[in-house]
Amino acid sequence: MNSTIDRQQASDTAIQYVNEAIDQLQKIPGSSIVVRYIRSSYQNDPVRSAVELFLFLFAVYYLLSPTYSTKKKTHVPLTDEVGSIMMAEEKAISDTISGD
């Protein structure tokens, strides 16, 4: 019996937090459209709402993440020994392909 009361109390508390969050959200201009969309889509398909939330959070994370330059080069200089080994292997491969 006690666990039923705890679950009910937890559910009531969660609903209260959600309602407070929606009240705060409705102070933003245009947010009533978003809240209405979320409420109607959640009633029809709660899984879709979860996927949309994940995609929204991913988009926000992607837009706020730092950008990395693609022009930045990480050049690792090769020693003469490694360069000559690579050239010898490349020559052996090209000789094999050409049939010489």
C-alpha positions, 0 to 999 in steps of 0.5 A: 500500500505504501509503494502505491502512495509513493508512486502516486506522489512521484507521478503527481510531482512529475506532472507538477514539474512538467506543468511548471516547465510548460508555464515557463515555456509559454512566456516565450513568444510563439511557444504555444504553437510548439506546446500544442504540437508536442501535446497532440503528437504525444497523445498520438505517438509517444515514441515519435515524440521521443525520437523528435526530442532526441533529434532536436537535442542532437541538432542543438548539440551539433550547432553549439559544438566547436567547429574544426578546420578542415584546412588544418594539416597534420603533417608527419615528416618521414625519415629517409629510411621509411620514405625509401622503403615506401618507394620500394614497395610502391615500385614493386606493386607497380611492377607487379601490376604492369607485369614487368 
